[in-house]
Amino acid sequence: MVETAEHLGKLYLKKTIVLTGAFIPGTDKNTNALLNLEYAMNALENLKNGVYIVMNGEIFNWNNVRKNLSENRFEPLTH
């Protein structure tokens, strides 16, 4: 997802693009898929043109995000 966001971000499209997903599959009763989708859709109303990753109630700009595999989460490159 980070690589996709970076690729799209470098195109500098005059659009707002939000990528989201789920760490727990949508078929699992403990999934975070619906929450992430709802948050992403709501975020669209307030975001400027650009590419974003929206996961677990957080919004990350395409050029300030990484996936922390050891903790299974997305986080900013800089704090």
A tleap script that builds the chain and sets N, CA, C and O, in Angstrom:
source leaprc.protein.ff14SB
mol = sequence {
  NMET VAL GLU THR ALA GLU HIE LEU GLY LYS
  LEU TYR LEU LYS LYS THR ILE VAL LEU THR
  GLY ALA PHE ILE PRO GLY THR ASP LYS ASN
  THR ASN ALA LEU LEU ASN LEU GLU TYR ALA
  MET ASN ALA LEU GLU ASN LEU LYS ASN GLY
  VAL TYR ILE VAL MET ASN GLY GLU ILE PHE
  ASN TRP ASN ASN VAL ARG LYS ASN LEU SER
  GLU ASN ARG PHE GLU PRO LEU THR CHIE
}
set mol.1.N position { 0.818 -1.177 0.000 }
set mol.1.CA position { 0.000 0.000 0.000 }
set mol.1.C position { 0.871 1.254 0.000 }
set mol.1.O position { 0.556 2.231 -0.680 }
set mol.2.N position { 1.962 1.230 0.758 }
set mol.2.CA position { 2.859 2.384 0.805 }
set mol.2.C position { 3.457 2.636 -0.581 }
set mol.2.O position { 3.550 3.783 -1.019 }
set mol.3.N position { 3.856 1.585 -1.257 }
set mol.3.CA position { 4.444 1.726 -2.588 }
set mol.3.C position { 3.416 2.274 -3.583 }
set mol.3.O position { 3.755 3.105 -4.427 }
set mol.4.N position { 2.181 1.821 -3.491 }
set mol.4.CA position { 1.117 2.320 -4.363 }
set mol.4.C position { 0.871 3.801 -4.095 }
set mol.4.O position { 0.750 4.594 -5.029 }
set mol.5.N position { 0.799 4.169 -2.827 }
set mol.5.CA position { 0.583 5.572 -2.464 }
set mol.5.C position { 1.732 6.441 -2.980 }
set mol.5.O position { 1.502 7.539 -3.488 }
set mol.6.N position { 2.951 5.955 -2.852 }
set mol.6.CA position { 4.107 6.713 -3.329 }
set mol.6.C position { 4.051 6.889 -4.851 }
set mol.6.O position { 4.286 7.983 -5.364 }
set mol.7.N position { 3.745 5.830 -5.550 }
set mol.7.CA position { 3.644 5.905 -7.013 }
set mol.7.C position { 2.589 6.936 -7.429 }
set mol.7.O position { 2.853 7.793 -8.271 }
set mol.8.N position { 1.415 6.849 -6.844 }
set mol.8.CA position { 0.338 7.781 -7.177 }
set mol.8.C position { 0.686 9.209 -6.751 }
set mol.8.O position { 0.399 10.164 -7.473 }
set mol.9.N position { 1.294 9.348 -5.593 }
set mol.9.CA position { 1.654 10.668 -5.089 }
set mol.9.C position { 2.629 11.392 -5.997 }
set mol.9.O position { 2.523 12.605 -6.181 }
set mol.10.N position { 3.578 10.663 -6.566 }
set mol.10.CA position { 4.569 11.269 -7.447 }
set mol.10.C position { 3.979 11.700 -8.788 }
set mol.10.O position { 4.642 12.394 -9.560 }
set mol.11.N position { 2.757 11.302 -9.068 }
set mol.11.CA position { 2.087 11.742 -10.293 }
set mol.11.C position { 1.499 13.146 -10.138 }
set mol.11.O position { 1.170 13.803 -11.126 }
set mol.12.N position { 1.370 13.597 -8.890 }
set mol.12.CA position { 0.824 14.919 -8.566 }
set mol.12.C position { -0.480 15.199 -9.307 }
set mol.12.O position { -0.635 16.223 -9.972 }
set mol.13.N position { -1.395 14.271 -9.174 }
set mol.13.CA position { -2.710 14.413 -9.790 }
set mol.13.C position { -3.516 15.459 -9.031 }
set mol.13.O position { -3.320 15.646 -7.830 }
set mol.14.N position { -4.389 16.114 -9.701 }
set mol.14.CA position { -5.242 17.121 -9.049 }
set mol.14.C position { -6.511 16.440 -8.548 }
set mol.14.O position { -7.627 16.784 -8.936 }
set mol.15.N position { -6.298 15.468 -7.676 }
set mol.15.CA position { -7.396 14.667 -7.121 }
set mol.15.C position { -7.062 14.321 -5.680 }
set mol.15.O position { -5.915 14.441 -5.247 }
set mol.16.N position { -8.062 13.897 -4.953 }
set mol.16.CA position { -7.855 13.353 -3.614 }
set mol.16.C position { -8.026 11.846 -3.707 }
set mol.16.O position { -9.083 11.353 -4.098 }
set mol.17.N position { -6.974 11.119 -3.342 }
set mol.17.CA position { -6.990 9.661 -3.401 }
set mol.17.C position { -6.720 9.126 -2.003 }
set mol.17.O position { -5.727 9.483 -1.369 }
set mol.18.N position { -7.607 8.273 -1.535 }
set mol.18.CA position { -7.464 7.676 -0.212 }
set mol.18.C position { -7.384 6.160 -0.369 }
set mol.18.O position { -8.283 5.539 -0.935 }
set mol.19.N position { -6.312 5.577 0.130 }
set mol.19.CA position { -6.139 4.130 0.132 }
set mol.19.C position { -6.425 3.612 1.531 }
set mol.19.O position { -6.011 4.215 2.520 }
set mol.20.N position { -7.122 2.510 1.611 }
set mol.20.CA position { -7.391 1.901 2.908 }
set mol.20.C position { -7.462 0.394 2.741 }
set mol.20.O position { -7.470 -0.116 1.621 }
set mol.21.N position { -7.513 -0.289 3.819 }
set mol.21.CA position { -7.584 -1.748 3.804 }
set mol.21.C position { -7.867 -2.233 5.207 }
set mol.21.O position { -8.453 -1.520 6.021 }
set mol.22.N position { -7.447 -3.448 5.479 }
set mol.22.CA position { -7.672 -4.028 6.806 }
set mol.22.C position { -6.562 -5.007 7.127 }
set mol.22.O position { -6.132 -5.779 6.270 }
set mol.23.N position { -6.106 -4.972 8.357 }
set mol.23.CA position { -5.131 -5.954 8.800 }
set mol.23.C position { -5.807 -7.280 9.127 }
set mol.23.O position { -5.196 -8.345 9.037 }
set mol.24.N position { -7.077 -7.195 9.508 }
set mol.24.CA position { -7.858 -8.397 9.812 }
set mol.24.C position { -8.871 -8.557 8.691 }
set mol.24.O position { -9.649 -7.635 8.451 }
set mol.25.N position { -8.895 -9.683 7.997 }
set mol.25.CA position { -9.791 -9.864 6.851 }
set mol.25.C position { -11.251 -9.537 7.186 }
set mol.25.O position { -11.702 -9.725 8.315 }
set mol.26.N position { -11.969 -9.049 6.185 }
set mol.26.CA position { -13.359 -8.658 6.351 }
set mol.26.C position { -14.276 -9.792 6.735 }
set mol.26.O position { -15.373 -9.551 7.239 }
set mol.27.N position { -13.858 -11.019 6.511 }
set mol.27.CA position { -14.679 -12.177 6.880 }
set mol.27.C position { -14.537 -12.545 8.351 }
set mol.27.O position { -15.323 -13.339 8.866 }
set mol.28.N position { -13.552 -11.982 9.029 }
set mol.28.CA position { -13.331 -12.264 10.448 }
set mol.28.C position { -14.242 -11.368 11.289 }
set mol.28.O position { -14.431 -10.199 10.951 }
set mol.29.N position { -14.801 -11.890 12.363 }
set mol.29.CA position { -15.727 -11.092 13.181 }
set mol.29.C position { -15.028 -9.924 13.880 }
set mol.29.O position { -15.696 -8.972 14.284 }
set mol.30.N position { -13.718 -9.972 14.030 }
set mol.30.CA position { -12.963 -8.894 14.668 }
set mol.30.C position { -12.308 -7.956 13.656 }
set mol.30.O position { -11.357 -7.247 13.987 }
set mol.31.N position { -12.811 -7.951 12.439 }
set mol.31.CA position { -12.194 -7.160 11.381 }
set mol.31.C position { -12.236 -5.660 11.658 }
set mol.31.O position { -13.124 -5.161 12.350 }
set mol.32.N position { -11.270 -4.970 11.111 }
set mol.32.CA position { -11.264 -3.513 11.171 }
set mol.32.C position { -11.595 -2.928 9.791 }
set mol.32.O position { -11.448 -1.724 9.579 }
set mol.33.N position { -12.030 -3.754 8.877 }
set mol.33.CA position { -12.290 -3.329 7.497 }
set mol.33.C position { -13.379 -2.268 7.410 }
set mol.33.O position { -13.173 -1.238 6.768 }
set mol.34.N position { -14.508 -2.486 8.025 }
set mol.34.CA position { -15.617 -1.534 7.929 }
set mol.34.C position { -15.256 -0.207 8.590 }
set mol.34.O position { -15.561 0.855 8.048 }
set mol.35.N position { -14.618 -0.255 9.739 }
set mol.35.CA position { -14.192 0.965 10.423 }
set mol.35.C position { -13.235 1.757 9.528 }
set mol.35.O position { -13.376 2.973 9.394 }
set mol.36.N position { -12.272 1.078 8.919 }
set mol.36.CA position { -11.316 1.766 8.047 }
set mol.36.C position { -12.005 2.363 6.828 }
set mol.36.O position { -11.684 3.481 6.424 }
set mol.37.N position { -12.936 1.643 6.244 }
set mol.37.CA position { -13.658 2.150 5.080 }
set mol.37.C position { -14.483 3.383 5.448 }
set mol.37.O position { -14.471 4.378 4.724 }
set mol.38.N position { -15.188 3.316 6.559 }
set mol.38.CA position { -15.999 4.455 6.999 }
set mol.38.C position { -15.121 5.675 7.287 }
set mol.38.O position { -15.462 6.795 6.905 }
set mol.39.N position { -14.005 5.453 7.953 }
set mol.39.CA position { -13.108 6.560 8.282 }
set mol.39.C position { -12.526 7.173 7.012 }
set mol.39.O position { -12.406 8.394 6.907 }
set mol.40.N position { -12.165 6.330 6.051 }
set mol.40.CA position { -11.614 6.810 4.785 }
set mol.40.C position { -12.641 7.646 4.030 }
set mol.40.O position { -12.305 8.699 3.487 }
set mol.41.N position { -13.866 7.193 3.994 }
set mol.41.CA position { -14.916 7.934 3.288 }
set mol.41.C position { -15.179 9.282 3.955 }
set mol.41.O position { -15.374 10.286 3.270 }
set mol.42.N position { -15.186 9.308 5.272 }
set mol.42.CA position { -15.374 10.565 5.995 }
set mol.42.C position { -14.186 11.510 5.811 }
set mol.42.O position { -14.359 12.727 5.736 }
set mol.43.N position { -12.992 10.948 5.738 }
set mol.43.CA position { -11.789 11.764 5.565 }
set mol.43.C position { -11.800 12.493 4.230 }
set mol.43.O position { -11.263 13.595 4.118 }
set mol.44.N position { -12.404 11.891 3.227 }
set mol.44.CA position { -12.452 12.518 1.901 }
set mol.44.C position { -13.057 13.908 1.931 }
set mol.44.O position { -12.685 14.764 1.128 }
set mol.45.N position { -13.976 14.142 2.838 }
set mol.45.CA position { -14.651 15.437 2.919 }
set mol.45.C position { -13.716 16.568 3.330 }
set mol.45.O position { -13.970 17.728 3.006 }
set mol.46.N position { -12.648 16.246 4.034 }
set mol.46.CA position { -11.793 17.281 4.607 }
set mol.46.C position { -10.375 17.334 4.039 }
set mol.46.O position { -9.617 18.246 4.369 }
set mol.47.N position { -10.012 16.387 3.204 }
set mol.47.CA position { -8.644 16.336 2.696 }
set mol.47.C position { -8.493 17.145 1.416 }
set mol.47.O position { -9.403 17.199 0.588 }
set mol.48.N position { -7.340 17.769 1.268 }
set mol.48.CA position { -7.004 18.493 0.042 }
set mol.48.C position { -6.513 17.483 -0.998 }
set mol.48.O position { -6.312 16.308 -0.691 }
set mol.49.N position { -6.324 17.955 -2.221 }
set mol.49.CA position { -5.779 17.085 -3.253 }
set mol.49.C position { -4.478 16.451 -2.769 }
set mol.49.O position { -3.631 17.113 -2.170 }
set mol.50.N position { -4.339 15.181 -3.037 }
set mol.50.CA position { -3.155 14.446 -2.631 }
set mol.50.C position { -3.495 12.979 -2.466 }
set mol.50.O position { -4.617 12.549 -2.733 }
set mol.51.N position { -2.513 12.224 -2.025 }
set mol.51.CA position { -2.681 10.784 -1.837 }
set mol.51.C position { -2.439 10.469 -0.368 }
set mol.51.O position { -1.461 10.916 0.232 }
set mol.52.N position { -3.349 9.693 0.192 }
set mol.52.CA position { -3.320 9.393 1.619 }
set mol.52.C position { -3.571 7.911 1.860 }
set mol.52.O position { -4.217 7.233 1.061 }
set mol.53.N position { -3.045 7.427 2.973 }
set mol.53.CA position { -3.387 6.109 3.498 }
set mol.53.C position { -4.154 6.346 4.784 }
set mol.53.O position { -3.693 7.071 5.666 }
set mol.54.N position { -5.324 5.736 4.891 }
set mol.54.CA position { -6.159 5.868 6.079 }
set mol.54.C position { -6.324 4.479 6.694 }
set mol.54.O position { -6.908 3.580 6.089 }
set mol.55.N position { -5.801 4.325 7.899 }
set mol.55.CA position { -5.871 3.047 8.599 }
set mol.55.C position { -5.987 3.284 10.098 }
set mol.55.O position { -5.307 4.146 10.656 }
set mol.56.N position { -6.841 2.523 10.733 }
set mol.56.CA position { -6.977 2.536 12.197 }
set mol.56.C position { -7.158 3.937 12.778 }
set mol.56.O position { -6.549 4.284 13.790 }
set mol.57.N position { -8.002 4.737 12.125 }
set mol.57.CA position { -8.313 6.059 12.632 }
set mol.57.C position { -7.228 7.097 12.434 }
set mol.57.O position { -7.257 8.153 13.066 }
set mol.58.N position { -6.273 6.813 11.569 }
set mol.58.CA position { -5.199 7.757 11.298 }
set mol.58.C position { -5.107 8.020 9.809 }
set mol.58.O position { -5.419 7.159 8.986 }
set mol.59.N position { -4.671 9.231 9.477 }
set mol.59.CA position { -4.497 9.639 8.091 }
set mol.59.C position { -3.015 9.928 7.876 }
set mol.59.O position { -2.410 10.706 8.613 }
set mol.60.N position { -2.443 9.294 6.860 }
set mol.60.CA position { -1.030 9.469 6.545 }
set mol.60.C position { -0.870 10.010 5.137 }
set mol.60.O position { -1.502 9.517 4.202 }
set mol.61.N position { -0.028 11.021 4.983 }
set mol.61.CA position { 0.301 11.544 3.668 }
set mol.61.C position { 1.226 10.546 2.972 }
set mol.61.O position { 2.040 9.891 3.623 }
set mol.62.N position { 1.100 10.435 1.666 }
set mol.62.CA position { 1.852 9.440 0.899 }
set mol.62.C position { 3.363 9.519 1.110 }
set mol.62.O position { 4.048 8.500 1.020 }
set mol.63.N position { 3.889 10.703 1.386 }
set mol.63.CA position { 5.345 10.830 1.526 }
set mol.63.C position { 5.799 10.877 2.986 }
set mol.63.O position { 6.929 11.265 3.281 }
set mol.64.N position { 4.911 10.480 3.888 }
set mol.64.CA position { 5.278 10.444 5.306 }
set mol.64.C position { 4.614 9.253 5.992 }
set mol.64.O position { 3.916 9.405 6.994 }
set mol.65.N position { 4.845 8.069 5.433 }
set mol.65.CA position { 4.239 6.865 6.007 }
set mol.65.C position { 5.123 5.650 5.718 }
set mol.65.O position { 5.782 5.557 4.682 }
set mol.66.N position { 5.106 4.742 6.660 }
set mol.66.CA position { 5.754 3.444 6.452 }
set mol.66.C position { 4.922 2.389 7.155 }
set mol.66.O position { 4.146 2.696 8.061 }
set mol.67.N position { 5.087 1.146 6.732 }
set mol.67.CA position { 4.410 0.047 7.402 }
set mol.67.C position { 5.410 -0.608 8.344 }
set mol.67.O position { 6.456 -1.095 7.915 }
set mol.68.N position { 5.086 -0.613 9.604 }
set mol.68.CA position { 5.916 -1.243 10.617 }
set mol.68.C position { 5.477 -2.701 10.709 }
set mol.68.O position { 4.459 -3.013 11.328 }
set mol.69.N position { 6.242 -3.581 10.096 }
set mol.69.CA position { 5.866 -4.992 10.037 }
set mol.69.C position { 5.953 -5.680 11.397 }
set mol.69.O position { 5.181 -6.596 11.681 }
set mol.70.N position { 6.878 -5.248 12.227 }
set mol.70.CA position { 7.018 -5.900 13.536 }
set mol.70.C position { 5.828 -5.601 14.445 }
set mol.70.O position { 5.475 -6.417 15.296 }
set mol.71.N position { 5.202 -4.419 14.265 }
set mol.71.CA position { 4.047 -4.065 15.090 }
set mol.71.C position { 2.743 -4.095 14.294 }
set mol.71.O position { 1.674 -3.792 14.824 }
set mol.72.N position { 2.844 -4.464 13.018 }
set mol.72.CA position { 1.686 -4.619 12.129 }
set mol.72.C position { 0.798 -3.376 12.122 }
set mol.72.O position { -0.404 -3.438 12.384 }
set mol.73.N position { 1.442 -2.236 11.810 }
set mol.73.CA position { 0.701 -0.980 11.744 }
set mol.73.C position { 1.409 -0.009 10.803 }
set mol.73.O position { 2.578 -0.180 10.459 }
set mol.74.N position { 0.663 1.011 10.401 }
set mol.74.CA position { 1.241 2.112 9.645 }
set mol.74.C position { 1.616 3.198 10.625 }
set mol.74.O position { 0.961 3.387 11.650 }
set mol.75.N position { 2.692 3.919 10.295 }
set mol.75.CA position { 3.144 5.004 11.159 }
set mol.75.C position { 3.859 6.064 10.329 }
set mol.75.O position { 4.342 5.772 9.235 }
set mol.76.N position { 3.928 7.292 10.840 }
set mol.76.CA position { 4.618 8.344 10.087 }
set mol.76.C position { 6.123 8.111 10.068 }
set mol.76.O position { 6.685 7.513 10.985 }
set mol.77.N position { 6.760 8.590 9.013 }
set mol.77.CA position { 8.222 8.541 8.957 }
set mol.77.C position { 8.817 9.500 9.964 }
set mol.77.O position { 9.822 9.205 10.611 }
set mol.78.N position { 8.171 10.672 10.090 }
set mol.78.CA position { 8.610 11.687 11.045 }
set mol.78.C position { 7.483 11.939 12.031 }
set mol.78.O position { 6.312 11.776 11.689 }
set mol.79.N position { 7.809 12.320 13.199 }
set mol.79.CA position { 6.772 12.536 14.233 }
set mol.79.C position { 6.561 13.991 14.483 }
set mol.79.O position { 5.732 14.361 15.314 }
savepdb mol mol.pdb
quit
